[in-house]
Amino acid sequence: MLTGTYSYRIERFWYQINEVQLKINNLPSVFNGWKIVQFSDTHLGFHYGIEDLKSVIKIINNLNPDIIFFTGDLIQIGNSNPEVSIPLLQELKGHRGGKWAVIGNHDFYTKNQIINVLDSADFTVLLNNHDFIESNHQRLYIAGIDDVMYGNPSLKKSVEGLLEEDCVLLLAHEPDIADESSKFPISAQFSGHSHGGQIRIPLFGPVIRQDWAKNYVSGIYYVGERRMPLYVNRGIGTTKFPLRFYCRPEITVFHLTN
């Protein structure tokens, strides 16, 4: 009973801020020292509501990010009113590089509605395409793909027209696509979806293993011959069971360095 109470009432809301020094070899010099904050998998509607999200928004803004990444699953399947999150998401400030997002597998069933919500909250939503942040005549490209599980993702389209020397940061909800994305001219990938396993047993590991998040579950990895950095964020909310154990919800702060 005590473990269940702790997992449901305490750890689910005990947000961990992970600081990561992210080295990117071809990072343009002007972006050296910039700060990216990533959050993911809020799953609004599954034992988690707008009032719960308010503290996350406050934490992120207090981190003073230059860029904000949201890597999918704004809602839990069945949530028919994601629009209530717009005013809160509008409060997020990516001071120099804006706010960027992709959709997740739970978002897919109301895909257009979620895209409209994120657009209304001033996020740039990426679906097999890219855009860029420019500072002092140097560019940092942000690419994103459609949901891997249910959408029509195209890594090729997402980086079409870019050169090998361009610095490209990829948002992809499901992390295991990194085995493919590492073959493209992509400098680093940012993902969610796994929830870190959500319930982790010491000496055993994650209990819940999501499809497309079985190879890469939590934290930093270096993938493929090019050793592309991949970061898997444990997410904010939960799915299947409203519990977290030895797997706190995560907000990640990346300090970019070349």
Backbone as JSON, one array per atom type, in Angstrom:
{
  "sequence": "MLTGTYSYRIERFWYQINEVQLKINNLPSVFNGWKIVQFSDTHLGFHYGIEDLKSVIKIINNLNPDIIFFTGDLIQIGNSNPEVSIPLLQELKGHRGGKWAVIGNHDFYTKNQIINVLDSADFTVLLNNHDFIESNHQRLYIAGIDDVMYGNPSLKKSVEGLLEEDCVLLLAHEPDIADESSKFPISAQFSGHSHGGQIRIPLFGPVIRQDWAKNYVSGIYYVGERRMPLYVNRGIGTTKFPLRFYCRPEITVFHLTN",
  "N": [[0.82, -1.21, 0.0], [1.94, 1.24, 0.8], [3.97, 1.54, -1.12], [2.43, 1.69, -3.46], [0.95, 4.04, -2.96], [3.02, 5.93, -2.79], [4.05, 5.73, -5.43], [1.9, 6.61, -6.94], [1.02, 9.08, -5.86], [3.27, 10.63, -5.17], [5.91, 10.19, -6.54], [5.15, 10.53, -9.22], [4.86, 13.24, -9.52], [7.24, 14.31, -8.87], [9.41, 16.01, -10.19], [12.29, 15.64, -12.13], [15.13, 17.45, -12.97], [17.31, 17.14, -15.47], [20.56, 17.86, -16.33], [22.45, 18.22, -19.2], [25.47, 18.16, -20.87], [25.8, 18.69, -24.09], [27.63, 17.67, -26.68], [28.17, 18.69, -29.92], [29.56, 18.14, -32.9], [29.5, 19.62, -35.32], [28.3, 21.98, -34.63], [27.33, 25.3, -35.2], [29.36, 28.09, -34.34], [28.13, 30.3, -33.12], [26.01, 29.3, -31.7], [27.07, 28.01, -29.59], [26.91, 27.23, -26.22], [24.23, 27.82, -26.02], [20.98, 27.06, -24.66], [18.86, 24.33, -24.56], [15.66, 23.22, -23.66], [13.97, 20.28, -23.08], [10.81, 18.69, -23.02], [8.29, 16.12, -22.64], [5.62, 13.84, -23.56], [3.19, 14.45, -21.96], [0.62, 13.46, -21.69], [-2.01, 14.42, -21.17], [-5.1, 14.11, -19.57], [-4.98, 11.52, -18.68], [-5.12, 10.76, -15.66], [-3.88, 13.14, -15.17], [-3.84, 16.55, -15.32], [-4.59, 19.97, -16.38], [-4.06, 21.62, -14.16], [-2.05, 20.16, -12.93], [-0.05, 20.37, -14.84], [0.74, 23.0, -14.69], [2.84, 23.49, -12.87], [4.99, 22.36, -14.2], [5.26, 24.02, -16.44], [6.05, 26.34, -15.13], [8.52, 25.54, -14.04], [10.01, 25.06, -16.39], [10.07, 27.63, -17.6], [11.48, 29.01, -15.63], [13.96, 27.96, -16.02], [14.93, 29.37, -18.07], [15.11, 28.95, -21.01], [16.75, 28.93, -24.23], [15.77, 27.62, -26.43], [12.93, 25.53, -26.9], [11.95, 22.17, -26.86], [9.34, 19.98, -27.62], [8.46, 16.66, -27.52], [6.22, 15.1, -28.27], [3.02, 13.3, -27.74], [1.0, 14.93, -26.38], [-1.52, 14.53, -25.34], [-3.53, 11.93, -23.8], [-4.92, 9.16, -25.52], [-8.29, 9.6, -26.32], [-8.82, 11.95, -25.0], [-10.71, 14.62, -25.62], [-10.59, 17.33, -25.59], [-8.19, 19.01, -25.97], [-7.7, 21.68, -26.31], [-7.88, 23.2, -24.01], [-5.37, 23.4, -23.01], [-4.01, 25.35, -24.35], [-3.69, 28.18, -23.42], [-1.88, 27.79, -21.31], [0.34, 26.53, -22.5], [1.07, 28.58, -24.17], [2.39, 30.26, -22.45], [4.96, 29.35, -22.24], [8.35, 30.12, -22.95], [10.68, 30.29, -25.43], [13.47, 31.84, -25.65], [15.41, 32.74, -27.55], [15.35, 30.98, -29.68], [12.82, 29.95, -30.09], [9.93, 27.66, -30.04], [9.47, 24.21, -30.53], [7.99, 21.27, -31.98], [6.88, 17.84, -32.25], [4.41, 15.35, -33.14], [2.98, 12.62, -31.22], [2.28, 9.06, -30.79], [-0.12, 8.83, -29.34], [-1.25, 11.26, -29.87], [-1.9, 10.99, -32.5], [-4.45, 10.12, -33.27], [-6.12, 12.26, -33.09], [-4.9, 14.06, -34.78], [-4.88, 16.47, -36.44], [-6.22, 18.22, -34.76], [-4.48, 18.35, -32.55], [-2.22, 19.45, -33.77], [-3.25, 21.97, -34.4], [-3.64, 22.96, -31.82], [-0.99, 23.11, -30.84], [0.1, 24.85, -32.75], [-1.42, 27.13, -32.14], [-0.36, 27.7, -29.71], [2.04, 28.74, -30.35], [4.07, 27.0, -31.15], [6.33, 25.57, -33.49], [5.39, 23.11, -35.53], [6.65, 20.11, -36.68], [6.55, 18.0, -39.46], [7.86, 15.66, -41.12], [9.66, 17.51, -42.21], [11.77, 20.47, -42.18], [13.08, 23.38, -40.5], [14.72, 26.45, -39.63], [16.87, 28.08, -37.22], [18.26, 31.21, -37.07], [21.18, 33.0, -36.36], [23.35, 35.65, -36.2], [24.02, 35.27, -38.88], [24.43, 32.56, -39.04], [23.2, 29.19, -39.14], [21.03, 26.97, -37.4], [19.56, 23.97, -37.9], [16.34, 22.57, -37.46], [14.71, 19.57, -37.52], [11.92, 17.36, -38.09], [9.88, 14.42, -37.74], [6.92, 12.62, -38.79], [4.7, 10.66, -36.7], [6.08, 7.54, -35.83], [4.87, 5.06, -35.29], [2.15, 5.13, -36.2], [1.92, 6.99, -38.19], [3.2, 8.48, -41.23], [6.19, 8.49, -41.45], [9.09, 10.16, -42.73], [12.33, 10.21, -42.99], [14.01, 10.98, -45.01], [12.61, 13.04, -46.38], [12.52, 14.86, -44.31], [15.05, 15.93, -44.08], [15.57, 16.87, -46.54], [17.35, 18.53, -49.04], [19.27, 19.55, -47.35], [22.74, 19.84, -46.37], [25.66, 17.79, -45.82], [27.39, 19.04, -44.05], [25.72, 20.72, -42.61], [24.24, 21.61, -39.49], [21.99, 19.65, -37.88], [19.25, 19.12, -35.89], [17.18, 16.59, -34.81], [13.77, 15.94, -34.14], [11.96, 13.27, -32.95], [9.37, 11.26, -32.05], [9.4, 8.49, -31.28], [12.11, 6.67, -30.05], [13.6, 4.5, -31.16], [13.84, 4.76, -33.88], [16.23, 5.86, -34.33], [18.2, 4.11, -35.18], [17.9, 4.19, -37.9], [17.88, 6.96, -38.48], [20.43, 7.71, -37.82], [21.91, 7.19, -40.03], [21.59, 9.26, -41.71], [22.34, 12.74, -42.53], [22.3, 13.86, -39.76], [22.69, 15.6, -36.78], [22.03, 15.25, -34.08], [19.56, 13.5, -32.16], [16.35, 13.84, -30.61], [14.1, 12.41, -28.4], [11.08, 10.88, -27.0], [8.52, 9.04, -25.6], [9.18, 6.49, -24.37], [8.84, 6.7, -21.63], [10.78, 6.08, -19.91], [10.47, 3.56, -19.05], [8.83, 3.72, -16.91], [7.95, 2.18, -14.61], [10.41, 0.91, -12.72], [12.38, -1.77, -11.71], [14.79, -2.37, -9.3], [17.86, -3.86, -10.28], [16.55, -5.28, -12.2], [15.29, -3.62, -14.11], [13.38, -1.69, -16.56], [9.83, -2.09, -16.41], [7.66, -1.59, -18.11], [7.83, -1.74, -21.46], [7.83, 0.03, -24.28], [6.68, -0.35, -27.68], [8.94, 0.42, -30.28], [10.59, 1.66, -28.51], [12.41, 0.03, -27.32], [15.08, -0.53, -27.7], [16.32, 1.82, -26.95], [15.91, 3.5, -24.08], [16.17, 5.39, -21.96], [17.84, 8.43, -21.32], [21.18, 9.25, -22.53], [22.53, 8.18, -25.63], [24.79, 6.86, -28.12], [24.66, 6.48, -31.43], [25.03, 4.21, -34.15], [27.48, 4.17, -36.88], [28.35, 6.75, -37.11], [28.07, 7.63, -34.6], [25.89, 9.14, -33.6], [24.46, 11.42, -31.36], [21.77, 10.52, -29.27], [19.04, 11.42, -27.36], [16.84, 10.25, -24.9], [14.02, 11.2, -23.4], [12.32, 10.84, -20.29], [9.76, 11.7, -19.98], [6.72, 13.41, -18.85], [4.06, 12.72, -18.01], [2.05, 9.72, -17.53], [1.19, 6.42, -18.79], [-1.0, 3.65, -19.43], [-0.63, 2.65, -16.68], [-1.19, 4.72, -13.88], [1.32, 5.31, -12.51], [4.61, 5.74, -11.18], [7.8, 4.44, -10.53], [10.95, 4.41, -9.18], [11.61, 5.94, -11.37], [11.53, 8.82, -12.15], [9.53, 11.58, -13.39], [10.68, 13.68, -16.08], [12.47, 16.65, -16.95], [14.57, 17.94, -19.33], [17.65, 19.62, -19.65], [19.68, 20.88, -22.03], [22.96, 21.83, -22.64], [24.46, 23.31, -25.18], [27.43, 22.53, -26.96], [30.37, 22.86, -28.91]],
  "CA": [[0.0, 0.0, 0.0], [2.81, 2.4, 0.87], [4.63, 1.66, -2.42], [1.43, 2.17, -4.4], [0.66, 5.44, -2.65], [4.2, 6.7, -3.19], [4.16, 5.72, -6.89], [0.78, 7.34, -7.53], [0.84, 10.44, -5.35], [4.49, 11.38, -4.93], [6.93, 10.17, -7.58], [4.6, 11.03, -10.49], [4.93, 14.7, -9.55], [8.56, 14.66, -8.36], [10.08, 16.24, -11.46], [13.75, 15.66, -12.11], [15.75, 18.27, -14.0], [18.59, 16.56, -15.87], [21.44, 18.77, -17.06], [23.27, 17.45, -20.13], [26.4, 18.88, -21.74], [25.64, 17.99, -25.36], [28.66, 18.05, -27.64], [27.79, 18.49, -31.32], [30.81, 18.5, -33.59], [29.34, 20.64, -36.36], [27.48, 23.09, -34.13], [27.87, 26.63, -35.53], [29.96, 28.69, -33.14], [27.25, 31.27, -32.47], [25.08, 28.58, -30.83], [27.82, 27.43, -28.48], [26.42, 27.74, -24.94], [22.77, 27.94, -25.99], [20.31, 26.11, -23.78], [17.61, 23.72, -25.02], [14.89, 22.46, -22.65], [13.07, 19.29, -23.67], [9.84, 17.94, -22.22], [7.65, 15.16, -23.52], [4.66, 12.86, -23.04], [2.37, 14.93, -20.84], [-0.54, 12.56, -21.6], [-3.13, 15.11, -20.52], [-6.33, 13.34, -19.59], [-4.78, 10.25, -17.99], [-4.72, 11.04, -14.27], [-3.0, 14.29, -15.22], [-4.62, 17.63, -15.91], [-4.0, 21.29, -16.56], [-3.52, 22.1, -12.89], [-0.79, 19.45, -12.72], [0.93, 20.85, -15.8], [1.16, 24.37, -14.38], [4.14, 23.51, -12.2], [5.98, 22.05, -15.22], [5.46, 25.26, -17.21], [6.81, 27.27, -14.29], [9.89, 25.04, -13.96], [10.67, 25.28, -17.68], [10.35, 29.06, -17.78], [12.53, 29.4, -14.68], [15.24, 27.5, -16.56], [15.32, 30.41, -19.04], [15.62, 28.28, -22.21], [16.84, 29.6, -25.53], [14.94, 26.83, -27.33], [12.13, 24.51, -26.23], [11.53, 21.02, -27.66], [8.31, 19.06, -27.1], [8.61, 15.5, -28.39], [5.03, 14.31, -28.57], [2.02, 12.8, -26.79], [0.41, 15.98, -25.54], [-2.71, 14.0, -24.68], [-3.83, 10.5, -23.81], [-6.01, 8.81, -26.43], [-9.61, 9.78, -25.73], [-8.97, 13.33, -24.54], [-11.36, 15.31, -26.74], [-10.56, 18.77, -25.39], [-6.82, 19.48, -25.71], [-7.62, 23.15, -26.44], [-7.75, 23.87, -22.71], [-3.95, 23.56, -22.69], [-3.39, 26.42, -25.16], [-3.18, 29.33, -22.66], [-0.73, 27.4, -20.5], [1.47, 26.3, -23.41], [1.48, 29.89, -24.68], [3.26, 30.9, -21.46], [6.34, 28.89, -22.41], [9.17, 31.08, -23.71], [11.99, 29.95, -25.97], [13.79, 33.25, -25.79], [16.17, 33.09, -28.76], [15.15, 30.05, -30.78], [11.43, 29.54, -30.23], [9.37, 26.41, -29.51], [9.38, 23.24, -31.61], [7.27, 20.09, -31.52], [6.36, 16.79, -33.13], [3.3, 14.64, -32.52], [3.26, 11.26, -30.79], [1.3, 8.04, -31.18], [-1.41, 9.13, -28.73], [-1.77, 12.44, -30.56], [-2.17, 10.71, -33.9], [-5.88, 9.9, -33.54], [-6.7, 13.6, -33.26], [-3.68, 14.71, -35.27], [-5.09, 17.86, -36.86], [-6.6, 18.98, -33.57], [-3.26, 18.58, -31.77], [-1.4, 20.41, -34.52], [-3.86, 23.3, -34.22], [-3.37, 23.38, -30.44], [0.42, 23.49, -30.75], [0.23, 26.08, -33.55], [-2.03, 28.23, -31.39], [0.53, 28.0, -28.59], [3.27, 29.29, -30.95], [5.06, 25.98, -31.49], [6.52, 25.15, -34.88], [5.17, 21.66, -35.58], [7.39, 19.55, -37.8], [6.02, 16.73, -39.98], [8.7, 15.29, -42.26], [10.23, 18.72, -42.79], [12.7, 21.16, -41.3], [13.17, 24.83, -40.55], [16.01, 26.8, -39.04], [17.08, 29.23, -36.36], [19.42, 31.94, -37.58], [21.78, 33.99, -35.47], [24.62, 36.16, -36.71], [24.2, 34.7, -40.22], [24.67, 31.12, -38.94], [21.92, 28.5, -39.02], [20.83, 25.69, -36.73], [18.37, 23.39, -38.51], [15.52, 21.69, -36.64], [13.9, 18.7, -38.36], [11.01, 16.51, -37.34], [9.15, 13.44, -38.54], [5.6, 12.15, -38.39], [4.75, 9.56, -35.74], [6.62, 6.32, -36.44], [3.97, 3.92, -35.11], [0.89, 5.2, -36.92], [1.95, 8.0, -39.25], [3.99, 8.2, -42.42], [7.44, 9.22, -41.24], [10.07, 10.14, -43.81], [13.58, 10.88, -42.64], [14.54, 11.57, -46.23], [11.95, 14.33, -46.59], [12.79, 15.78, -43.19], [16.34, 16.6, -44.27], [15.75, 17.1, -47.98], [17.97, 19.81, -49.39], [20.33, 19.92, -46.41], [24.07, 19.35, -46.7], [26.32, 16.99, -44.79], [28.02, 19.92, -43.05], [24.71, 21.46, -41.85], [23.93, 21.1, -38.16], [20.57, 19.32, -37.9], [18.71, 18.47, -34.69], [15.96, 15.88, -35.2], [12.76, 15.55, -33.16], [11.25, 12.06, -33.36], [8.74, 10.79, -30.82], [9.86, 7.15, -30.93], [13.58, 6.71, -30.11], [14.29, 3.42, -31.88], [14.09, 5.16, -35.27], [17.61, 6.33, -34.38], [19.0, 3.17, -35.96], [17.82, 4.67, -39.28], [18.22, 8.38, -38.6], [21.88, 7.86, -37.68], [22.49, 7.03, -41.36], [21.35, 10.51, -42.43], [23.16, 13.85, -42.02], [21.61, 14.39, -38.58], [23.71, 15.84, -35.77], [21.56, 14.7, -32.81], [18.12, 13.19, -32.13], [15.69, 14.03, -29.33], [12.9, 11.58, -28.42], [10.39, 10.57, -25.75], [7.75, 7.81, -25.85], [9.48, 5.33, -23.54], [8.55, 6.99, -20.22], [11.87, 5.51, -19.13], [9.99, 2.29, -18.49], [7.78, 4.17, -15.98], [8.14, 1.41, -13.37], [11.71, 0.23, -12.84], [12.71, -2.62, -10.57], [16.24, -2.47, -9.15], [18.53, -5.07, -10.79], [15.75, -5.86, -13.29], [15.13, -2.61, -15.14], [12.02, -1.2, -16.84], [8.73, -3.06, -16.5], [6.87, -1.27, -19.3], [8.68, -1.49, -22.63], [6.99, 0.45, -25.4], [7.14, -0.6, -29.04], [9.77, 1.48, -30.81], [11.44, 2.22, -27.45], [12.98, -1.14, -26.64], [16.54, -0.44, -27.77], [16.76, 3.05, -26.3], [14.85, 3.67, -23.07], [16.3, 6.58, -21.12], [19.15, 9.06, -21.26], [22.0, 9.54, -23.71], [23.12, 7.07, -26.39], [25.52, 7.26, -29.32], [24.08, 5.47, -32.32], [25.53, 4.01, -35.5], [28.89, 4.41, -37.18], [28.63, 8.17, -36.9], [27.87, 7.88, -33.16], [24.94, 10.24, -33.46], [23.85, 11.5, -30.03], [20.33, 10.36, -29.1], [18.59, 11.55, -25.96], [15.48, 9.78, -24.66], [13.44, 11.84, -22.23], [11.39, 9.95, -19.59], [8.4, 12.22, -20.06], [6.07, 14.05, -17.71], [2.89, 11.96, -17.57], [2.12, 8.26, -17.53], [0.21, 5.73, -19.61], [-1.31, 2.28, -18.99], [-0.81, 2.71, -15.22], [-0.81, 6.05, -13.38], [2.33, 5.03, -11.5], [6.04, 5.8, -11.46], [8.6, 3.88, -9.44], [12.36, 4.49, -9.58], [11.61, 6.48, -12.74], [10.88, 10.11, -11.97], [9.29, 12.38, -14.6], [11.93, 14.38, -16.42], [12.68, 17.81, -17.8], [16.0, 17.89, -19.67], [18.3, 20.86, -20.05], [20.89, 20.63, -22.84], [23.87, 22.94, -22.85], [25.11, 22.98, -26.45], [28.84, 22.86, -27.07], [31.05, 22.29, -30.07]],
  "C": [[0.86, 1.26, 0.0], [3.52, 2.63, -0.48], [3.67, 2.21, -3.46], [1.1, 3.63, -4.2], [1.8, 6.35, -3.08], [4.26, 6.84, -4.71], [3.09, 6.57, -7.55], [0.76, 8.81, -7.12], [2.11, 11.27, -5.27], [5.42, 11.37, -6.13], [6.42, 10.71, -8.91], [4.75, 12.54, -10.63], [6.28, 15.22, -9.02], [9.49, 14.83, -9.57], [11.59, 16.34, -11.27], [14.25, 16.5, -13.27], [17.13, 17.69, -14.29], [19.36, 17.54, -16.74], [22.4, 17.93, -17.91], [24.17, 18.39, -20.93], [26.42, 18.13, -23.07], [26.64, 18.51, -26.38], [28.19, 17.69, -29.05], [28.92, 19.03, -32.18], [30.64, 19.62, -34.61], [28.41, 21.77, -35.92], [28.09, 24.42, -34.54], [28.28, 27.37, -34.26], [29.02, 29.62, -32.4], [26.28, 30.6, -31.5], [25.77, 27.89, -29.67], [27.34, 28.07, -27.17], [24.92, 27.96, -24.88], [22.17, 26.8, -25.18], [18.99, 25.64, -24.4], [16.96, 23.02, -23.83], [13.91, 21.56, -23.39], [12.1, 18.75, -22.62], [9.01, 17.11, -23.17], [6.53, 14.45, -22.79], [3.9, 13.35, -21.8], [1.14, 14.06, -20.62], [-1.7, 13.19, -20.81], [-4.4, 14.29, -20.67], [-6.2, 11.99, -18.92], [-4.21, 10.53, -16.6], [-3.76, 12.22, -14.2], [-3.71, 15.39, -15.98], [-3.86, 18.94, -15.99], [-3.4, 21.83, -15.27], [-2.18, 21.43, -12.57], [0.32, 20.01, -13.61], [1.48, 22.24, -15.45], [2.55, 24.42, -13.75], [5.26, 23.2, -13.19], [6.3, 23.29, -16.05], [6.31, 26.24, -16.42], [8.27, 26.84, -14.2], [10.64, 25.34, -15.25], [11.02, 26.75, -17.88], [11.43, 29.56, -16.83], [13.92, 28.95, -15.13], [15.77, 28.43, -17.65], [15.88, 29.8, -20.33], [15.75, 29.22, -23.4], [15.9, 28.95, -26.52], [14.16, 25.82, -26.5], [11.75, 23.44, -27.25], [10.43, 20.27, -26.92], [8.26, 17.87, -28.05], [7.42, 14.54, -28.34], [4.24, 13.75, -27.4], [1.59, 13.88, -25.81], [-0.73, 15.41, -24.73], [-2.67, 12.47, -24.63], [-4.97, 10.27, -24.8], [-7.34, 8.94, -25.69], [-9.86, 11.16, -25.17], [-9.49, 14.16, -25.72], [-11.27, 16.83, -26.63], [-9.14, 19.26, -25.08], [-6.68, 20.99, -25.76], [-7.46, 23.85, -25.1], [-6.29, 24.09, -22.33], [-3.31, 24.75, -23.4], [-2.89, 27.59, -24.31], [-1.93, 29.0, -21.85], [0.51, 27.2, -21.38], [1.97, 27.61, -24.01], [2.44, 30.6, -23.72], [4.72, 30.49, -21.6], [7.11, 29.84, -23.32], [10.49, 30.45, -24.11], [12.61, 31.24, -26.46], [14.52, 33.61, -27.08], [15.84, 32.2, -29.95], [13.76, 29.49, -30.91], [11.12, 28.17, -29.65], [9.07, 25.48, -30.67], [8.74, 21.96, -31.1], [7.06, 19.09, -32.66], [5.19, 16.13, -32.41], [3.73, 13.22, -32.16], [2.14, 10.31, -31.18], [-0.07, 8.26, -30.55], [-2.06, 10.35, -29.38], [-2.34, 12.1, -31.92], [-3.66, 10.62, -34.21], [-6.65, 11.2, -33.66], [-5.6, 14.53, -33.77], [-3.89, 16.18, -35.62], [-5.45, 18.75, -35.69], [-5.36, 19.32, -32.73], [-2.34, 19.57, -32.47], [-1.94, 21.82, -34.35], [-3.6, 23.84, -32.82], [-1.93, 23.89, -30.33], [0.71, 24.76, -31.57], [-0.28, 27.29, -32.78], [-1.18, 28.65, -30.19], [1.92, 28.41, -29.06], [4.4, 28.28, -31.09], [5.15, 25.84, -33.0], [6.42, 23.63, -34.89], [5.8, 21.11, -36.85], [6.84, 18.18, -38.17], [6.77, 16.4, -41.26], [9.25, 16.52, -42.99], [11.21, 19.35, -41.8], [12.55, 22.67, -41.47], [14.48, 25.19, -39.86], [15.89, 27.99, -38.1], [18.34, 29.93, -36.87], [19.88, 32.98, -36.58], [23.14, 34.37, -36.03], [25.01, 35.46, -38.02], [24.59, 33.21, -40.19], [23.34, 30.42, -38.64], [22.03, 27.19, -38.24], [19.51, 25.13, -37.24], [17.67, 22.46, -37.52], [14.61, 20.9, -37.57], [12.99, 17.85, -37.48], [10.25, 15.58, -38.26], [7.79, 13.15, -37.94], [5.76, 10.98, -37.41], [5.15, 8.25, -36.43], [5.61, 5.18, -36.39], [2.77, 3.95, -36.05], [0.89, 6.18, -38.08], [2.72, 7.53, -40.47], [5.31, 8.96, -42.33], [8.37, 9.1, -42.44], [11.3, 10.93, -43.37], [14.16, 11.59, -43.84], [13.94, 12.94, -46.49], [12.33, 15.34, -45.52], [14.1, 16.53, -43.35], [16.62, 16.93, -45.74], [16.31, 18.49, -48.25], [19.08, 20.25, -48.47], [21.64, 19.24, -46.8], [24.67, 18.59, -45.53], [26.89, 17.87, -43.68], [27.01, 20.72, -42.23], [24.48, 20.79, -40.5], [22.42, 20.92, -38.06], [20.19, 18.58, -36.61], [17.35, 17.89, -35.04], [15.07, 15.62, -34.01], [12.01, 14.35, -33.72], [10.67, 11.43, -32.1], [9.32, 9.44, -30.37], [11.37, 7.04, -31.1], [14.23, 5.66, -31.0], [14.49, 3.7, -33.36], [15.52, 5.67, -35.43], [18.52, 5.39, -35.15], [18.99, 3.55, -37.44], [18.29, 6.11, -39.4], [19.72, 8.62, -38.5], [22.6, 7.7, -39.02], [22.34, 8.29, -42.22], [22.24, 11.61, -41.85], [22.45, 14.57, -40.87], [22.62, 14.46, -37.44], [23.32, 15.3, -34.4], [20.05, 14.48, -32.91], [17.59, 13.32, -30.71], [14.35, 13.29, -29.37], [12.29, 11.47, -27.03], [9.83, 9.17, -25.85], [7.97, 6.69, -24.85], [8.98, 5.46, -22.1], [9.65, 6.44, -19.31], [11.56, 4.13, -18.58], [8.9, 2.5, -17.45], [7.84, 3.48, -14.62], [9.43, 0.62, -13.56], [12.0, -0.54, -11.56], [14.23, -2.71, -10.45], [16.76, -3.85, -9.52], [17.76, -5.76, -11.92], [15.59, -4.88, -14.44], [13.68, -2.25, -15.38], [11.01, -2.31, -16.97], [7.94, -2.86, -17.79], [7.82, -0.92, -20.44], [7.78, -1.2, -23.83], [7.57, -0.03, -26.73], [7.87, 0.64, -29.55], [10.53, 2.25, -29.72], [12.04, 1.08, -26.63], [14.51, -1.14, -26.67], [17.08, 0.73, -26.98], [15.64, 3.51, -25.37], [14.95, 4.98, -22.31], [17.72, 7.11, -21.19], [19.86, 9.14, -22.6], [22.55, 8.24, -24.3], [23.9, 7.67, -27.56], [25.33, 6.15, -30.34], [24.79, 5.43, -33.66], [27.01, 4.32, -35.66], [29.29, 5.86, -36.93], [28.5, 8.58, -35.44], [27.01, 9.13, -32.93], [24.38, 10.28, -32.03], [22.33, 11.37, -30.12], [20.01, 10.55, -27.64], [17.13, 11.14, -25.86], [15.01, 10.33, -23.32], [12.36, 10.94, -21.62], [9.96, 10.47, -19.56], [7.88, 12.77, -18.75], [4.95, 13.18, -17.15], [3.14, 10.46, -17.57], [1.08, 7.71, -18.5], [0.09, 4.3, -19.11], [-1.59, 2.2, -17.5], [-0.4, 4.09, -14.74], [0.19, 5.95, -12.23], [3.72, 5.3, -12.05], [6.79, 5.27, -10.25], [10.05, 3.76, -9.91], [12.5, 5.05, -10.99], [10.89, 7.82, -12.74], [10.59, 10.79, -13.31], [10.44, 13.35, -14.81], [11.71, 15.62, -17.27], [14.17, 17.87, -18.07], [16.49, 19.23, -20.15], [19.6, 20.5, -20.77], [21.68, 21.92, -22.96], [24.7, 22.6, -24.09], [26.56, 23.43, -26.45], [29.41, 22.21, -28.31], [32.5, 21.99, -29.73]]
}
